[in-house]
Amino acid sequence: MNKIKVEGIKLYGYHGCLPEEAKIGADYLVHVTVWTDLSQASKSDKLKDTVDYVAINQIVEEEMAIRAELIEHVTDRILSRLLKEHWAIRKAEVELSKTIPPINGNVEKVTIVMKRKR
């Protein structure tokens, strides 16, 4: 089993339970790792034989654009779409971080990590 990693997807979103989070928004950072068989792609040199990382990035951007109270919910939606739309993916992991979260304290980021396999 091989991995494809799309790391450091930087986005701005409006997720959170507080009313001001829906208005002001925040910076987010997403890392996606998918496990798949890359043996055919390594021989054929054809995009159709791999999981297109452009498509991975697009799923992340589209799901991050839909407001949610919890980043756990957004992370789950990203995972669900990855597995639904790309049958070659055997396992996927999504790390979604909200940078400088509005909590009492000097916190750089809060990260949710979810992993799912077929």
N, C-alpha and C positions, 0 to 999 in steps of 0.2 A: 504494500500500500504506500502510495506517495502522497505528498502534500503540496498544495498551492496556498500561498499566504498573500493576502492583500492587507498591508499594514499601514497604519497612519492615515486613514481616511478622515480628513478634517471637515467637519460640518457645523453649521449653526442651526439650532433647533429651539423649539418652544415647549419642551417637556417639563413636567413638574406638577406638584400638588398645590403650590402657592399661586395665587392669581397673578402676581407680578412676573412669575416665570413664563406665563402664557403671553405676556405683553413684551417683556424685555428680551427673553430668550437667553441662551448660553452657548458656549462652545462645547463641542463633543468630539471625541476621538474614537474611531472604530477600527478594530483589527479582526480580520476574518481568516480562518484556516479551514481548508476543506481537504479531506482525504479521498483520493481517487486512484485509479489505475492509469498511470501515464505511459505504459509500455507501447501502446499503439501510437500515441502522439509522438513519442520519441523516435519512432521509426518512420511514420508517414510525413511528419512535418506539416500536418494539416490542422487548422483550428477546429474543425468539426470533430476531431478525435480527442479533444481535451475539454476542460471546463474553462470557458472564456472569462478571464478576470475582469474584463470590461463589464460583462453581465453581472458579475458579483458586485462590483462597485455601483452599478445602476440600481440593483435591488436595495442596497444599503441607503443610497440617496433617496429613493422613493419612499421607503419605510420611515426614514428619519424625518421626512417632510410631513408625515401624518402625526399630529399632536397626540400625546398620551400623558397621563399623569405619572406613570411609572416607566423608568427605562427598562425595567424587567419585561414589561409588555412589548416594548419596541424590539428588544433583543429576541424575544420569542417569535415575533412576526418575521424578523429577518431570517432566523433559522428555518422557520416553516416554509418560507418562499424558496430558500436555497434548495431544500430537499424536494420540494414540489416541482420546481421548474428545471432541475438539473439531475436527471436520473443517474448520472455517472458518479455523483457525490455519494460516498458511503458513510461519511461522518463529517460533521461540521462543528466548528466552535466559533462563537462570536464574543468578543470583548467590547463592551460599550462603556465609555467613560464620560462622565460629566465633569468638565474641568471647573475649578473654583465653585463648588456647589454652595448654595446659600444655607450653610449650617453654621452654628456658633463654633468658631475655631478657625485656625489657619490650616485649611485642608486643600491640597493641590488638586485632587480628583477623587471621585467615587466611581468604582468600576464594577459592572455586572459581567460575569463570565458564565455562559451557558454552552453546553455541548450536547449534541444529539446524533444518534446514528440510526440507520435503517434497521 
